[in-house]
Amino acid sequence: QSGPRLSKGKCGMRRALQEPPKSRLVVAFLWHPSFSPQFNLFGEVASQSSTFDFTYTSYYESEMGPGLKKCFVEVRGEQARDTLVQHKHRATDFENQCLAPTGSRLLNLDPMLVSIENVVGASSKNFPHRLYLGEGVYGDLALIRRKGEYAPLPWTYADYTAQIPYFNQVYQALRA
């Protein structure tokens, strides 16, 4: 059966449950400077933020080393909102293919879906503000739309906040 799901409400009235509008896949690429990432791992690149030195935290340095680089890459085409789990598993597979001889990661990939309401990232770590999506993946509400642009939340990563102009650019492409 295709089309909206119908549920029975009070007094026999029916209402349809609707699928939300599509979103855009953006992948955050974080890499060791000795590594050359392929930005089209998830599909054709629609846009890319500028590459920047990742100096917001030292969290990844113990595993990946110093001097890390980062950028955000938008993948061409619309994505259904229920695809975040599969994108996280694909990202983990790619990361595991890009290990240093010591077994440490040279590449960290964080897929996220940019929608007209918010930006939701995929994470394997649980925190109180993250919702479990299934298969070991949590949805991390990173940015919300407020007053015509994306806005950070108290837990939003500093580099995501710094890249709000880029996310607003992706929003414009989504609305086109």
N, C-alpha and C positions, 0 to 999 in steps of 0.2 A: 504494500500500500504506500503510495507516494503522496506528497502534499503535507499540509500542516497536520500535526497530531491534535485530535480533539479530545477534550476532557469534559466530563459531565460536572456542571456546577450546581449551585442551589437552584431549586425550582425547575430543574430540567433544562436550564439554559446551557448552551454550549459556547465554549470559547476556544480559539485556535492558539496553539503554542507555535510561535514563529521562530525561524532561524534568524540570528542577527546578521547584519550586513557583513560582507567579507572584510578581511584585514590584509595587511601587507607583512611579509616576513622580513625582518631585519635581523642580521646576525652580527654580534659583537665579536670581532677577531682580536685576540690578545696573543702576541707571539714573541719568542726570543729573537733577538736581532740576528742570530746566525741562521734563522729559518726564513724562507720565502713562501708566505701563504698563497694559496690559490683562492682568490676571492669568489670564484664561480662554483664552489663546491655544492651549493644548494640550488644552483640554477643561474640563469643569465642575470648579470648585475644591472639593476636599474639606476642605482645611485650609490655613492660612497662618500662618507664623511672624510675630512682630511685625516691623515695619520698623525697621531700625537704620541709623545712620550707618556707612558703610564706611570705617573708619579703620585697618584691619588692615595695609594696604600702600598705597603710592602708585603701584603698577604701572599702574593704569588711568588715572591723572590726566593723563598726557601726551596721551592720545587723547580721554578723555571729560570732562576738567576736574575741578575740586575739588567737594567737597560731595556725593559720591555716596551713594545710598541703596541698601539691599539687603534682600531678604526671600526666604524659601523658600516655595514653593507646591506642595502635594500635589494631584495630579490624581485625580479620582474614578475608580475602577475598577482592575482588575488589569491588569498588563502582562506579556507574555512577556519572558523575560530576553534574547532576541535582538533586541529592538527599539531598543536604545540608539543604534545607528548612524543609523537613520531619524529618531530624535528629535534627534540632533545636527544633521543636515542641515536639519530643519525649523527648529531654533533659529537656524541661520545664515541661513536665508531670512528669518525674522522680523527679525533684526538688520539685514540689508541693506535692509529696507523702512523702517527707522527711523533713517536717517542725517541728520545735521545738514547744512545747506547747504555746509559745508566738507568734507563727506564723512566726518567722524568719527562714530563710533557714539554714540548716545544711550542705547543699551540693550545689555546683555550678558546672554545667556541660557546657563546651564549645566545641561542636563538630567542627571539621575542616576536610577538605579534603586535603590530601597530594598528589600532582601530580608531574610529571616529570618537570614541569615548576615552580610550586609555592606551597605555603600553604595558603589556604583560610579558614578563620574561619567564623562561623555564629554568628551574633549578633542581638539583638533586638534594638540596639541604632544606630541612624544615625550619621555619620560624613562625611565631604567632601570626604574622600578617600574610603568610603564604597558605594557599589552599591546595590540598592534595588533588591532583588530576588523574592519578593512576599510574601504574607501572613504574613506581619509584620517582615520579616527577611531580614537582610542586609549581604552581603558578604564582609568580611574584609580581604583584601590582606595583609597577615602578613609577609611572606617571599617569596623571589624569588630565582631561581637558577641563580648563576653567578659564573663563573670560577670554575665549578665543585663542588659547594656546595651551600647550601641555605645561603642567605644573608638577613640581616634585612633592613627595610625601616625606614625612620625617625619616623614613628608612631608605629613601632613594639614594643610590650610589652617586657620589660626587661627580664622576665622569658622565653619568647619564644626565645629571642636572646641567653640566657644562655643555652638553650636546643638544639641549632643547631646541635651538634653532634648526639643527639637522632633523630632529623628529617632526618639527612643524613643517619642514619641506616635504617629508614623506607623507604627512597628513594632506598637504595640498595635492600631491599625486593621487592619493586615495580618493579624494573628493572630485577629481577631474573626470 
